[in-house]
């Protein structure tokens, strides 16, 4: 800390959800890095002092750049030193670890932007780092072997074809830095976010402190903790007189008109189900997102980057439209004052990719209490390698 200020550097900032939460917990963000022009302008609109510091590629940034910027923002008259920053945060793009689409798209994290996150942490030497990523990272192989090429008559899976091998690389790279690393899958609804959204959170401790992850503040069924917040809780009193959204086609509206809050394509008349679903009718999976009208009395499903897409519909419970930009931001627990720049589709993308603010705040509260030399309680975590240590 400098002058009792806990200092944070943000990588892969996006629209700023992770950083707003950290700031609400007491951290001061002194440098941000974001490549997407619209997301960078979103940050500039809301944090004018970062106007020249965010529209850039992390691959072209050095730790010294970030430390110098931090010194200017804090008005120190000098650059920050390596080891002087309390926290580095970031969510390297999740595509390399995604299990959606073609499974062959899973690649080695060592060839991805994840390594730039590692590079900056190694050079900045923060007391802690926080990395967020998709659930798929827990089970993704580095190399996917088609199921037709497995089993009898084929050689056993190689190490980098085994489920979880990408995670092992991530953990190995983190621990190579000398940090004690813990991780777990967190459910955002457990931390007051009115949305079911699971993300993997990693925390690294430079000084080998006994770190964990924050205790939940809410629970599914209530009781000792307050019950999960619902869509109604999220949108109550929202002033959105001219909602911004991508309208449905008339073909979609034809079926949505027949559905009520909490229903989806399975609630259509039997003679319309196949017509409405088209080629997806005979496909596998639950298909719960097709023609889905959200329920007021449950948390929202995961806010996606395109809430009007056919397979991941997030239709308003009552109105014949998808959730608006501002409604999605509420569900992600962004402040109503936070301004998003760009087209409607760009705003949806920025919001859908963000870390929910309240989830970030819970993590930030936990770390800030450690910095204040308190001993906060937390949840069980994982910290051992499995495949590569056999």
C-alpha positions, 0 to 999 in steps of 0.5 A: 500500500502507498499512503494507505491506498491499496493499488490495482492494475487492470488487464483485459479491462473490458467494460470495467465490471471487475474493476468497479467491484474492486474499487467499491471494495477499496482498491484504487485502479491506477492503470487499465489495458483494453484493446477493443475500441468501444470498451476502451471508450466506455472506460474513457467516458467513465474514468476520464483520467484513463483516456490515453491509457486503455485503447491498446493491445496488452501484447505491446505493453510492458510492466514499466509502462504500467508502473509509470502510469500508476505513478502519474495517476497517484501523483507520486513524482516517480514510477511505481516500483516492482513489488509496490502494487497490491493487485493485478486483475484480468480475464484473458479472453476465454476463447482458447479455453471454450468448450463451445462449438468445435472442440478442436478449438481448444488450444494450449494456454501457452500460446494465448493471451494468458501468457501476457497476463503471466508476463505482467504479473511476473514483472510487476510482482503484485502482492496478489493477482486475480484471474477470472475465466470460463467454467470450461477451463476446468475440463478443457484439454489442450488438444481434443481428440475426436470421440470416433478416434478413442477406445478399442483399437486406438492408443490411450489419450496422451497427457495433453488430450486429457480433460483438465490438461489446459488447467494444469498448464495454467496452474503450472505457469502461475506457480512458476512465478513463485505465487501460492495459487488457489482457485474455485468455481464461483456462482455469482448468485451466491454473492448477491448477483441476480443471475446464475453465472458460474466463473472460475476465479484464481487468486495468487499470493506472492508472499505465500499467504493462506488465501482462499475465496470469499464466503457467499452472502446469499443462498439458493433456498435462503435460511441463514443467508438471504435468498438468491436475488431475482430478476424482479429484484434486479429491475425494480425501479429501473428508469429505462423509458426508451429501452435500447435493444435489438428487436425480434423479427416478426417470425420470432414474435409469432411464437413469443406472443403465445408464451408467458413469463417462465416459459419456452418453446416446450410450452408452445402448442404441440402442432407449432413446436417443430415449426418454431424450432426448425432444424434444432427440433431434433438436435440434442441438448435441453434447448431451454434457451429457445423462445425463452421468456424470463421469470420474474421470480428467479435469477436471470440466466447468464447474461450473454453477449447477444440476448436476442439470439435464438438459442439463448433467448432472454426475452422480457417476461412481459414485453415482446422484446429481449432485455434492454442494454440497461436491463442487462447492465442491472443484472450484471450489477453495473451502477446505473450511472455507468455509460456504455459506448458503441452500437447496441450489439457492442454494448450487449457484448461488453456487458455480457463479457463483464465480471458481475460487479458484486461478484468482483466486490466480494473478491475485493472485500476479501483481499482488502481485508487481508491487506488490512491484516485481518483474517477473513473466512473463506470457502474451500479451494483447490491448489494442487496439481494433479496430472503433471505431478504424477 
